[in-house]
């Protein structure tokens, strides 16, 4: 992980999640930008995340300039921040009702994992500074994420996918292609610039086709940076993955046969197929676990969206002027069409 995942980095994801709708019975107190049930989102919280977003823009080489206030891009950013903060406040309130908490040790362990993932304390502290985030702020944001995960787990309790639905998915003709596994060929090659070099490579490999010699020859002669240090290995190659000239030659090779030099747009290849795995169609038993996980993910996503909608409806969310995500991202109202001029007006 090259940089920390702070709240500002989550905006793109949160912007497409549930947009909390304003209800109207609540009031936004002074110093706040939204009222959420019995709690608020403060101006200070919003400003904090906005400053972090600015720091992230500034720290990314080649990134576009921070959007100007009033532009659609700026409004989208504000809407994302508001969705993030409002959802966090909503979840924090509901977590208490569900008796869901984040344990101190779990939080400490998560923060330690983040520190380790960026290369240790020194790099961690440097990134915090670059992103304009204090340790206290990061702790709050990580806690909010963990609390959301814990509430999700609570919502997912009892959410299951029956065997009948799994079976129906497998037997649906529209899904048949998902369970067809094409033939694959474990392939390795050496790529050279010229035909003469390829002929030399072929002679060296034909004289000694051992794995050790393939590694030696590929490392010395291959122009393919992705495979030269792996003995030229390309892994299990399915039809359609390689350029036509390579694929045509590969498909005609017997196992362990070494090809004549093959020209493609990249240069000259010397190819060997070391294993052929025939194509097959998965059985229900082989596909069942994958289908189950996929359908469960879909059912859980639906359950979470429904839970958020219900929780939001109960929270009576109200936004201060200029902070309503729905209004910030609404399409502009088309200008009223002007009537065509009358004949007298054209004279």
Order of alpha helices (4+ residues) and beta strands (2+ residues): alpha-beta-beta-alpha-alpha-alpha-alpha-alpha-alpha-beta-beta-alpha-alpha-beta-alpha-beta-beta-beta-alpha-beta-alpha
